[in-house]
Amino acid sequence: MTATDSRKTVLIVDDSPSLRQVVHIALVSAGYDVIEAADGREGLARLDGRRIHLIISDVNMPNMDGIAFVRAVKQLADYRFTPIIMLTSEAQEDKKIEGQMAGAKAWVVKPFQPEQMLKAVAKLILP
């Protein structure tokens, strides 16, 4: 197994290009491969059979919001067990519960420290 084979791939789904960039830089500098999508619909299109070890998704996005996206991911056999972190400005408890019920494993509220997000990623990422 070469070093590149052992790299983990993370999908970032967020409608903010600047936020995707911040998360992208943090993940790449921590040794992860990154795929990006601008909304839930595009995120689903990125789930094309390749191995994704973790998904980070916003809640509020156009076309398909994060909760609907999580529900859709959990319907896909290849990705049913892929951990999902919600990275969002939503801090309300009912939103968190809705996210957990949909299948999200963690909830990181913006603004966030990249280290805080990387800790959640390291804890949840699939081997």
Phi, psi and omega per residue, in radians:
M1 nan 2.169 3.120
T2 -1.493 2.930 -3.110
A3 -1.048 -0.649 -3.108
T4 -1.177 -0.551 3.123
D5 -1.168 -0.483 -3.061
S6 -1.551 -0.079 3.113
R7 -1.180 2.470 3.133
K8 -1.676 2.528 -3.114
T9 -1.880 2.289 3.138
V10 -2.085 2.330 3.058
L11 -1.736 2.181 3.074
I12 -1.819 2.187 3.113
V13 -2.113 1.873 -3.110
D14 -2.761 2.424 -3.121
D15 -1.390 -0.096 3.130
S16 -1.683 1.944 3.128
P17 -1.017 -0.656 -3.116
S18 -1.187 -0.674 3.103
L19 -1.174 -0.758 3.096
R20 -1.001 -0.690 -3.132
Q21 -1.122 -0.785 3.133
V22 -1.055 -0.819 -3.134
V23 -1.147 -0.741 3.127
H24 -0.990 -0.886 -3.117
I25 -1.061 -0.786 -3.137
A26 -1.060 -0.780 -3.095
L27 -1.209 -0.783 -3.132
V28 -1.104 -0.711 3.141
S29 -1.193 -0.361 3.084
A30 -1.596 0.056 3.042
G31 1.676 0.252 3.136
Y32 -1.708 2.658 2.930
D33 -1.528 2.556 -3.043
V34 -2.263 2.390 2.997
I35 -2.092 2.459 -3.108
E36 -2.078 2.628 3.024
A37 -2.515 2.568 -3.045
A38 -1.552 -0.255 3.087
D39 -2.815 3.087 -3.072
G40 -1.051 -0.679 -3.130
R41 -1.118 -0.789 3.103
E42 -1.150 -0.632 3.103
G43 -1.046 -0.770 3.107
L44 -1.091 -0.668 3.134
A45 -1.119 -0.500 3.134
R46 -1.309 -0.331 3.126
L47 -1.476 1.311 -2.981
D48 -1.887 0.427 3.101
G49 1.841 -0.319 3.103
R50 -1.264 2.798 -3.087
R51 -1.319 2.078 3.036
I52 -2.023 2.180 -3.057
H53 -1.557 -0.395 -3.083
L54 -2.850 2.600 3.082
I55 -2.154 2.378 3.023
I56 -2.022 2.138 -3.069
S57 -2.301 2.491 2.976
D58 -1.311 2.874 3.063
V59 -1.642 -0.928 -3.068
N60 -1.558 1.850 3.121
M61 -2.502 2.704 3.062
P62 -1.267 2.931 3.079
N63 1.190 -1.017 3.075
M64 -2.592 2.070 -3.100
D65 -1.309 2.982 -3.051
G66 -1.083 -0.659 -3.125
I67 -1.173 -0.783 3.094
A68 -1.092 -0.670 3.109
F69 -1.078 -0.823 3.134
V70 -1.044 -0.800 3.117
R71 -1.018 -0.745 -3.127
A72 -1.149 -0.731 3.127
V73 -1.053 -0.737 -3.084
K74 -1.180 -0.247 3.067
Q75 -1.473 -0.236 -3.095
L76 -1.570 2.105 -3.070
A77 -0.952 -0.727 -3.088
D78 -1.196 -0.385 -3.011
Y79 -2.119 0.090 -3.072
R80 -0.929 -0.641 -3.063
F81 -1.774 0.151 3.107
T82 -1.244 2.144 -3.138
P83 -1.183 2.517 -3.121
I84 -2.209 2.254 3.052
I85 -1.847 2.240 3.029
M86 -1.559 2.172 3.123
L87 -2.023 1.844 -2.904
T88 -2.636 2.832 3.030
S89 -1.479 -0.130 3.134
E90 -1.294 2.083 3.133
A91 -2.010 -0.028 -3.103
Q92 -1.149 2.421 -3.116
E93 -1.028 -0.698 -3.105
D94 -1.138 -0.598 3.074
K95 -1.151 -0.755 3.120
K96 -1.033 -0.797 -3.128
I97 -1.105 -0.748 3.104
E98 -1.041 -0.726 3.110
G99 -1.121 -0.761 3.123
Q100 -1.138 -0.715 3.129
M101 -1.099 -0.622 3.133
A102 -1.238 -0.461 3.116
G103 2.258 0.056 3.115
A104 -1.205 2.451 -3.088
K105 -1.668 -0.404 -3.110
A106 -2.615 2.775 -3.074
W107 -2.337 1.941 3.118
V108 -1.960 2.176 -3.070
V109 -1.618 2.327 3.062
K110 -1.385 2.622 -0.154
P111 -1.200 2.613 -3.063
F112 -2.279 2.796 3.019
Q113 -1.593 2.322 3.114
P114 -0.919 -0.630 -3.134
E115 -1.099 -0.683 3.137
Q116 -1.077 -0.784 3.136
M117 -1.167 -0.743 -3.134
L118 -1.106 -0.598 3.087
K119 -1.106 -0.774 3.113
A120 -1.113 -0.719 3.122
V121 -1.071 -0.870 -3.102
A122 -1.058 -0.618 -3.110
K123 -1.244 -0.625 -3.001
L124 -1.730 -0.333 -2.974
I125 -1.085 2.427 -3.124
L126 -1.269 2.527 3.101
P127 -1.165 nan nan
